[in-house]
Amino acid sequence: MRKLAKGDIHTTKHGDRWVNKVEGNVRASNSAPTKAEAQAAGREMAIERGVEHFIHNKNNEISERNTYPRSRDPRSSKG
């Protein structure tokens, strides 16, 4: 079984493409021509790893953040 990096996933604009990068890695894990395609791939990566997925806008500001699995999300806890 392949060992997966545990860093959070960031979907960001890089040149004319959108990329997914795992925190702590130098290189992007994958790229796509559209934000929607890259975001879908980033979501799958985050779910598989059980980490957070940060989606950046064109200005590289975080515009959305999702935690996987949902049970790790403090907003979903009872109390």
C-alpha positions in Angstrom: 0.0 0.0 0.0 1.3 3.5 -0.9 1.9 5.9 1.9 0.1 9.2 1.4 1.4 12.6 2.5 -0.6 13.9 5.4 -0.4 17.6 4.6 -3.5 19.7 3.8 -4.4 20.2 0.1 -4.4 23.6 -1.5 -6.1 24.3 -4.9 -4.4 27.4 -6.4 -3.8 29.2 -9.7 -0.4 28.6 -11.2 0.3 30.4 -14.5 -2.6 29.5 -16.8 -3.6 26.3 -14.9 -5.0 25.3 -11.5 -3.0 23.0 -9.4 -3.3 20.9 -6.2 -0.4 21.0 -3.8 0.0 19.0 -0.6 1.4 21.2 2.2 5.1 20.3 2.7 5.6 19.2 -0.9 7.6 21.3 -3.4 5.8 20.2 -6.5 2.1 20.2 -7.4 0.4 16.8 -7.2 -1.7 17.4 -10.3 -3.0 20.2 -12.5 -6.1 21.1 -14.6 -7.1 23.7 -17.1 -10.1 24.9 -14.9 -10.6 25.6 -11.3 -13.6 23.3 -11.1 -11.6 20.3 -12.4 -8.7 21.0 -10.0 -11.1 21.6 -7.1 -12.8 18.2 -7.7 -9.4 16.4 -7.8 -8.3 18.3 -4.6 -11.5 17.3 -2.8 -10.9 13.6 -3.7 -7.3 13.9 -2.4 -8.4 15.5 0.9 -11.1 12.9 1.4 -8.7 10.1 0.8 -6.2 11.5 3.2 -8.6 12.8 5.8 -7.2 16.4 5.7 -8.4 19.9 5.0 -8.9 21.3 1.5 -8.2 25.0 0.9 -9.5 26.5 -2.3 -7.8 29.8 -3.3 -9.1 32.4 -5.7 -7.1 34.0 -8.6 -5.4 36.4 -6.1 -4.2 33.4 -4.0 -6.5 34.3 -1.1 -8.3 31.4 0.6 -11.9 31.6 -0.5 -13.2 28.2 0.8 -12.1 25.6 3.3 -13.4 22.1 3.9 -12.4 19.5 6.5 -12.5 15.8 5.7 -13.8 13.6 7.2 -16.6 15.8 8.5 -16.2 14.3 12.0 -12.9 16.3 12.3 -14.8 19.5 11.7 -15.3 21.3 15.0 -18.5 22.9 13.7 -20.1 19.5 13.4 -19.5 18.5 17.0 -22.4 18.4 19.5 -22.5 20.7 22.4 
